[in-house]
Amino acid sequence: MKMKNNYLLIEDIVEQKTNSGLWIPPDPKNRKAKVLEIAEGEEDIEVGDVVLKGIGRGTSIRIDGKWLEAIHKNNLLAVLK
């Protein structure tokens, strides 16, 4: 799948897991995500980059049982290379 119009497909990075196996979501003030797909011609961001995103800026999408997010690259706060 290729994204269009400078949109990216990202997946939240879950940073903590309890002893019983429950995943603790990331701190809402520090939302890191991994880039899974990029738009054609995208030069600033690559697949596999870790990005910092704002809260409520993307659109949640369920693909193959996983919750992913489509977000415009202008809504990213930073690219953590």
PyRosetta script that sets phi, psi and omega in degrees:
from pyrosetta import init, pose_from_sequence

init()
pose = pose_from_sequence("MKMKNNYLLIEDIVEQKTNSGLWIPPDPKNRKAKVLEIAEGEEDIEVGDVVLKGIGRGTSIRIDGKWLEAIHKNNLLAVLK")
pose.set_psi(1, 137.7)
pose.set_omega(1, 174.6)
pose.set_phi(2, -116.3)
pose.set_psi(2, 134.5)
pose.set_omega(2, 177.9)
pose.set_phi(3, -81.5)
pose.set_psi(3, 160.1)
pose.set_omega(3, -179.2)
pose.set_phi(4, -124.8)
pose.set_psi(4, 164.6)
pose.set_omega(4, 172.2)
pose.set_phi(5, 53.9)
pose.set_psi(5, 43.1)
pose.set_omega(5, 177.0)
pose.set_phi(6, 64.7)
pose.set_psi(6, 25.0)
pose.set_omega(6, 175.4)
pose.set_phi(7, -92.9)
pose.set_psi(7, 151.7)
pose.set_omega(7, 178.9)
pose.set_phi(8, -122.7)
pose.set_psi(8, 150.6)
pose.set_omega(8, 172.1)
pose.set_phi(9, -105.6)
pose.set_psi(9, 121.0)
pose.set_omega(9, -174.9)
pose.set_phi(10, -127.2)
pose.set_psi(10, 160.1)
pose.set_omega(10, 177.3)
pose.set_phi(11, -129.3)
pose.set_psi(11, 129.4)
pose.set_omega(11, 178.7)
pose.set_phi(12, -59.1)
pose.set_psi(12, 143.5)
pose.set_omega(12, 174.8)
pose.set_phi(13, -94.3)
pose.set_psi(13, 117.0)
pose.set_omega(13, 177.5)
pose.set_phi(14, -90.1)
pose.set_psi(14, 119.9)
pose.set_omega(14, -170.7)
pose.set_phi(15, -97.3)
pose.set_psi(15, -17.5)
pose.set_omega(15, -174.9)
pose.set_phi(16, -133.4)
pose.set_psi(16, 147.1)
pose.set_omega(16, 176.7)
pose.set_phi(17, -136.0)
pose.set_psi(17, 133.5)
pose.set_omega(17, 179.8)
pose.set_phi(18, -77.5)
pose.set_psi(18, 169.0)
pose.set_omega(18, 178.6)
pose.set_phi(19, -62.2)
pose.set_psi(19, -28.4)
pose.set_omega(19, 179.8)
pose.set_phi(20, -85.6)
pose.set_psi(20, -1.0)
pose.set_omega(20, 175.6)
pose.set_phi(21, 99.0)
pose.set_psi(21, 4.1)
pose.set_omega(21, 179.1)
pose.set_phi(22, -81.6)
pose.set_psi(22, 136.9)
pose.set_omega(22, 177.7)
pose.set_phi(23, -88.0)
pose.set_psi(23, 132.7)
pose.set_omega(23, 176.7)
pose.set_phi(24, -97.2)
pose.set_psi(24, 123.0)
pose.set_omega(24, -178.3)
pose.set_phi(25, -63.0)
pose.set_psi(25, 156.4)
pose.set_omega(25, 179.3)
pose.set_phi(26, -63.4)
pose.set_psi(26, 156.2)
pose.set_omega(26, 176.9)
pose.set_phi(27, -58.7)
pose.set_psi(27, 127.7)
pose.set_omega(27, -177.8)
pose.set_phi(28, -59.6)
pose.set_psi(28, -20.3)
pose.set_omega(28, 179.7)
pose.set_phi(29, -87.2)
pose.set_psi(29, -7.6)
pose.set_omega(29, -178.7)
pose.set_phi(30, -137.7)
pose.set_psi(30, 72.2)
pose.set_omega(30, -173.0)
pose.set_phi(31, -90.0)
pose.set_psi(31, 100.8)
pose.set_omega(31, 177.2)
pose.set_phi(32, -97.1)
pose.set_psi(32, 146.2)
pose.set_omega(32, 178.3)
pose.set_phi(33, -146.7)
pose.set_psi(33, 154.7)
pose.set_omega(33, 177.9)
pose.set_phi(34, -101.2)
pose.set_psi(34, 135.9)
pose.set_omega(34, -179.7)
pose.set_phi(35, -80.2)
pose.set_psi(35, 124.1)
pose.set_omega(35, -180.0)
pose.set_phi(36, -101.3)
pose.set_psi(36, -37.0)
pose.set_omega(36, -179.6)
pose.set_phi(37, -142.8)
pose.set_psi(37, 148.5)
pose.set_omega(37, 178.6)
pose.set_phi(38, -127.2)
pose.set_psi(38, 165.4)
pose.set_omega(38, 177.2)
pose.set_phi(39, -77.4)
pose.set_psi(39, 153.7)
pose.set_omega(39, 176.4)
pose.set_phi(40, -59.1)
pose.set_psi(40, 137.7)
pose.set_omega(40, 177.2)
pose.set_phi(41, 82.3)
pose.set_psi(41, 2.0)
pose.set_omega(41, 179.8)
pose.set_phi(42, -68.6)
pose.set_psi(42, 126.6)
pose.set_omega(42, -176.8)
pose.set_phi(43, -112.1)
pose.set_psi(43, -25.3)
pose.set_omega(43, -174.1)
pose.set_phi(44, -83.2)
pose.set_psi(44, -27.4)
pose.set_omega(44, -174.1)
pose.set_phi(45, -125.6)
pose.set_psi(45, 141.3)
pose.set_omega(45, 179.9)
pose.set_phi(46, -120.3)
pose.set_psi(46, 157.2)
pose.set_omega(46, 174.0)
pose.set_phi(47, -61.1)
pose.set_psi(47, 133.7)
pose.set_omega(47, -179.2)
pose.set_phi(48, 99.2)
pose.set_psi(48, -15.4)
pose.set_omega(48, 176.9)
pose.set_phi(49, -64.4)
pose.set_psi(49, 151.5)
pose.set_omega(49, 173.6)
pose.set_phi(50, -102.5)
pose.set_psi(50, 130.5)
pose.set_omega(50, -177.1)
pose.set_phi(51, -121.9)
pose.set_psi(51, 157.7)
pose.set_omega(51, 175.2)
pose.set_phi(52, -109.4)
pose.set_psi(52, 124.6)
pose.set_omega(52, -174.0)
pose.set_phi(53, -119.9)
pose.set_psi(53, 155.2)
pose.set_omega(53, 176.0)
pose.set_phi(54, -78.8)
pose.set_psi(54, 161.4)
pose.set_omega(54, -179.6)
pose.set_phi(55, -79.0)
pose.set_psi(55, 133.8)
pose.set_omega(55, 174.6)
pose.set_phi(56, 72.1)
pose.set_psi(56, 23.9)
pose.set_omega(56, -177.2)
pose.set_phi(57, -98.3)
pose.set_psi(57, -18.4)
pose.set_omega(57, -175.8)
pose.set_phi(58, -109.8)
pose.set_psi(58, -176.2)
pose.set_omega(58, 178.5)
pose.set_phi(59, -117.9)
pose.set_psi(59, 123.0)
pose.set_omega(59, -179.8)
pose.set_phi(60, -73.2)
pose.set_psi(60, 137.1)
pose.set_omega(60, -179.1)
pose.set_phi(61, -136.6)
pose.set_psi(61, 135.7)
pose.set_omega(61, 176.3)
pose.set_phi(62, -101.8)
pose.set_psi(62, 116.8)
pose.set_omega(62, 179.9)
pose.set_phi(63, -126.6)
pose.set_psi(63, 123.4)
pose.set_omega(63, 180.0)
pose.set_phi(64, 51.5)
pose.set_psi(64, 40.6)
pose.set_omega(64, 176.6)
pose.set_phi(65, 80.0)
pose.set_psi(65, 1.6)
pose.set_omega(65, 179.9)
pose.set_phi(66, -111.2)
pose.set_psi(66, 139.8)
pose.set_omega(66, 176.1)
pose.set_phi(67, -86.8)
pose.set_psi(67, 118.2)
pose.set_omega(67, 178.5)
pose.set_phi(68, -119.4)
pose.set_psi(68, 177.0)
pose.set_omega(68, -178.5)
pose.set_phi(69, -139.0)
pose.set_psi(69, 133.8)
pose.set_omega(69, 172.4)
pose.set_phi(70, -97.5)
pose.set_psi(70, 127.8)
pose.set_omega(70, -176.3)
pose.set_phi(71, -141.6)
pose.set_psi(71, 142.5)
pose.set_omega(71, 177.2)
pose.set_phi(72, -76.0)
pose.set_psi(72, 141.3)
pose.set_omega(72, -175.7)
pose.set_phi(73, -62.0)
pose.set_psi(73, -24.2)
pose.set_omega(73, 177.5)
pose.set_phi(74, -71.0)
pose.set_psi(74, -14.5)
pose.set_omega(74, 178.7)
pose.set_phi(75, -91.2)
pose.set_psi(75, 2.9)
pose.set_omega(75, 176.3)
pose.set_phi(76, -83.1)
pose.set_psi(76, 144.6)
pose.set_omega(76, 178.1)
pose.set_phi(77, -88.7)
pose.set_psi(77, -34.1)
pose.set_omega(77, -178.4)
pose.set_phi(78, -164.3)
pose.set_psi(78, 156.8)
pose.set_omega(78, 170.8)
pose.set_phi(79, -111.1)
pose.set_psi(79, 120.0)
pose.set_omega(79, -177.3)
pose.set_phi(80, -98.1)
pose.set_psi(80, 95.7)
pose.set_omega(80, -177.6)
pose.set_phi(81, -93.7)
pose.dump_pdb("model.pdb")
